[in-house]
Amino acid sequence: MTLDRFIKVKYKSDDGKTRELVDILSDLGLDCAKTIEEKVDLQFDALRNLHNSLEDDELFIKLVIANSIVSYQLSARGEQWWWEFSRYFSENPPKGSIADAYAEFLPGSRTNRRLVEGKVRRLEKLEPFLESLDLPALKEYYFRRMAGLRDDLARALNSKRSAKTIVFAVKMFGYAGRIVFGEFVPYPMAIEIPDDVRINAYTKRFTNEPPVSFWGRIAEQTGIPPLHIDSILWPVLGGSGEVLRRLKKHCPEWEDVLKLASL
């Protein structure tokens, strides 16, 4: 039995809706995802702001990785959290341990004030790995080993490779790498989509198959890596009014992107 046949037997799915999903994503393509990431996603703007303020490429990338690892159980929208992070560390760059800097930052945060002790412990666990990296190592990860970064982060934190914050950290690392190194490198097909509440709910419109495996197959059929699919879906699944305004301004295919919400 082929893998696709096995999946159809094991999981219920709406094949008609799935074909429509594949057709829309295929038409949008990787260029649409790149446009959304760089011109629509407010988180990308927040990273540019921090990079311009810090003038320290290595510290900037490490902070982005660290911030991704504690980006869960937020008290506000993700873009609000990333802008708070950007403004705070633009004015208060860490002078020592990143974990110590977060131990000062998180208790007073307006957008990420839950589970502070656990988040600081995660950063303490991650710190030795971050300290082992220099800018050439980060560049190597960006241009040749993004899947390796996922694996190494998972190992450092004793987490699953597909854990939401692990793969999200690689996505935001990709944003940071693009800003620092000035070149777009697509995410590897092997890196899973972040399995969060919005993706989980959206997946149920098509199938009861687990989101990670479903979107992995959609990625193969469309030629768009899962992390870039996440970027295309994000504006219609959780974007603010400002995000939708920017989508219409910068993305010529915005009507097709919005079609995804109606599937």
C-alpha positions in Angstrom: 0.0 0.0 0.0 1.4 3.4 -0.9 1.8 6.1 1.7 -1.0 8.3 0.2 -3.3 5.3 0.1 -2.5 4.4 3.7 -3.2 8.0 4.8 -6.6 8.0 2.9 -7.6 4.8 4.6 -6.5 5.8 8.1 -7.7 9.4 8.1 -10.9 11.0 6.9 -10.3 13.9 4.5 -12.2 16.2 2.1 -10.4 15.5 -1.1 -12.2 18.2 -3.0 -11.2 20.9 -0.6 -7.7 19.6 -0.3 -7.3 19.8 -4.1 -8.6 23.4 -4.0 -6.1 24.2 -1.3 -3.2 22.7 -3.3 -4.3 24.6 -6.4 -4.4 28.0 -4.6 -1.1 27.5 -2.9 0.6 26.2 -6.1 -0.6 29.4 -7.9 0.7 31.6 -5.1 4.1 30.0 -4.9 7.2 30.8 -2.9 7.4 34.4 -4.1 4.1 35.2 -2.5 5.3 33.7 0.8 8.5 35.8 0.6 6.5 38.9 0.0 4.2 38.2 3.0 7.2 37.5 5.2 9.2 40.7 4.3 6.4 43.2 3.6 3.4 42.1 5.5 4.6 40.4 8.7 5.0 43.0 11.4 7.5 40.6 13.1 9.9 41.1 10.3 9.7 44.9 10.8 10.4 44.4 14.5 13.5 42.4 13.8 14.8 45.1 11.3 14.3 47.7 14.0 16.3 45.6 16.6 19.0 44.9 14.1 19.4 48.6 13.3 19.5 49.5 17.0 22.0 46.8 18.2 24.6 47.0 15.4 25.8 43.6 16.6 24.9 40.8 14.1 25.8 37.9 16.4 23.9 39.2 19.4 20.9 40.0 17.2 20.6 36.5 15.8 21.1 34.9 19.2 18.4 37.1 20.7 16.0 36.2 17.9 16.5 32.5 18.6 16.1 33.0 22.3 13.0 35.0 21.9 11.4 32.4 19.7 12.0 29.7 22.3 9.9 31.7 24.9 7.2 32.7 22.3 4.3 30.7 23.8 1.4 31.3 26.1 1.4 34.9 25.0 -0.8 37.6 26.6 -1.3 39.4 23.2 -0.9 39.0 19.5 2.5 37.7 18.3 3.3 40.9 16.4 2.8 42.9 19.6 5.1 40.6 21.5 7.8 40.8 18.9 7.6 44.6 18.9 7.9 44.8 22.7 10.9 42.5 22.5 12.4 44.7 19.8 11.9 47.9 21.6 13.1 46.5 25.0 16.4 45.1 23.7 17.1 48.1 21.5 17.3 50.1 24.7 18.6 47.3 27.0 21.0 45.1 25.1 22.2 42.2 27.3 25.6 42.9 28.9 26.0 39.3 30.0 23.8 36.2 30.0 20.7 36.3 27.7 18.8 34.2 30.3 19.6 36.8 33.0 18.4 39.6 30.6 15.1 37.8 30.2 14.8 37.3 33.9 14.6 41.1 34.1 12.5 41.6 31.0 9.7 39.0 31.2 8.3 39.9 34.7 7.5 43.4 33.5 6.3 42.3 30.0 2.9 43.4 28.9 2.6 40.7 26.2 4.4 37.7 27.5 3.9 37.5 31.3 2.7 33.9 31.8 4.9 31.1 33.0 7.9 33.4 33.4 10.0 31.0 35.6 9.6 28.2 33.1 10.6 30.4 30.2 13.7 31.6 32.0 14.7 28.0 32.8 14.4 27.1 29.1 16.8 30.0 28.2 19.2 28.8 30.9 19.2 25.4 29.3 19.7 26.9 25.9 22.4 29.3 26.9 25.4 27.0 26.6 24.5 26.2 23.0 24.0 29.9 22.1 27.4 30.7 23.7 29.1 28.1 21.6 28.1 29.9 18.4 29.9 32.7 16.6 28.8 34.6 13.5 30.5 32.2 11.0 28.6 29.3 12.7 25.3 31.1 12.4 26.1 31.9 8.8 26.7 28.2 8.1 23.4 27.3 9.7 21.6 29.9 7.5 23.1 29.0 4.1 23.6 25.3 4.5 22.2 23.8 7.7 18.8 25.2 8.8 17.6 21.7 9.5 20.7 21.1 11.5 19.9 24.1 13.6 16.4 22.6 14.3 18.1 19.3 15.4 20.7 21.1 17.6 18.1 23.3 19.3 15.9 20.2 20.0 18.9 18.4 21.4 19.9 21.4 23.6 16.4 21.7 25.0 15.6 18.0 25.1 12.6 18.6 22.9 11.0 16.9 19.9 12.4 18.2 16.6 8.9 19.1 15.5 8.0 21.0 18.7 6.3 24.2 18.0 8.8 26.6 19.5 11.7 24.6 17.9 10.5 25.0 14.3 9.3 28.5 15.0 12.8 29.4 16.2 14.1 28.2 12.8 11.6 30.3 11.0 12.5 33.5 12.9 16.2 32.6 12.6 15.5 32.6 8.8 14.1 36.1 9.1 17.2 37.2 11.1 19.6 35.6 8.6 17.9 37.3 5.7 18.4 40.7 7.5 22.0 40.1 8.5 23.3 38.3 5.4 21.2 40.1 2.8 20.1 37.0 0.9 16.9 35.0 0.8 17.4 31.3 1.5 14.2 29.1 1.4 13.5 27.0 4.4 14.1 23.3 3.9 11.2 21.0 3.1 12.2 18.8 6.0 11.3 21.4 8.7 7.8 21.0 10.0 5.0 23.6 10.2 4.5 25.1 13.7 1.6 23.0 15.1 -0.2 25.8 17.0 -3.9 26.3 17.7 -4.7 28.2 14.5 -3.0 25.6 12.3 -4.6 22.8 14.2 -8.1 24.3 13.7 -7.5 25.1 10.1 -6.2 21.5 9.3 -9.5 20.1 10.7 -11.3 21.7 7.8 -9.6 19.3 5.5 -8.7 16.2 7.5 -8.3 14.6 10.9 -4.7 13.7 9.9 -2.1 15.3 12.3 -1.2 18.8 11.0 2.6 18.1 10.7 2.1 15.2 8.3 -0.8 16.8 6.4 1.1 20.0 5.7 4.3 18.1 4.9 2.4 16.3 2.1 0.8 19.6 0.9 4.3 21.1 0.8 5.6 18.3 -1.4 2.6 18.7 -3.8 2.9 22.5 -4.1 6.7 22.9 -3.9 6.4 25.3 -1.0 8.2 24.3 2.2 6.0 24.1 5.3 7.4 27.1 7.1 6.6 29.2 4.0 3.1 27.8 3.8 2.7 28.9 7.4 3.6 32.5 6.3 0.9 32.4 3.6 -1.8 31.1 6.0 -0.9 33.4 8.8 -2.5 36.7 7.6 -5.9 35.0 7.0 -5.9 32.9 10.2 -4.8 35.4 12.7 -3.7 38.7 11.1 -4.7 42.1 12.5 -6.4 44.8 10.5 -3.0 46.3 9.8 -1.7 43.0 8.5 -4.6 42.7 6.1 -4.1 46.3 4.9 -0.5 45.5 4.2 -1.4 42.3 2.4 -3.6 44.2 0.0 -0.9 46.9 -0.5 2.1 44.7 -1.1 0.8 41.3 -2.4 -0.7 41.3 -5.9 -2.3 37.9 -5.2 -4.0 39.1 -2.0 -7.5 38.0 -3.2 -6.2 34.5 -3.7 -4.6 34.5 -0.3 -7.9 35.5 1.3 -9.6 32.7 -0.6 -7.8 30.3 1.8 -10.0 31.6 4.6 -13.1 30.4 3.0 -12.0 26.8 2.3 
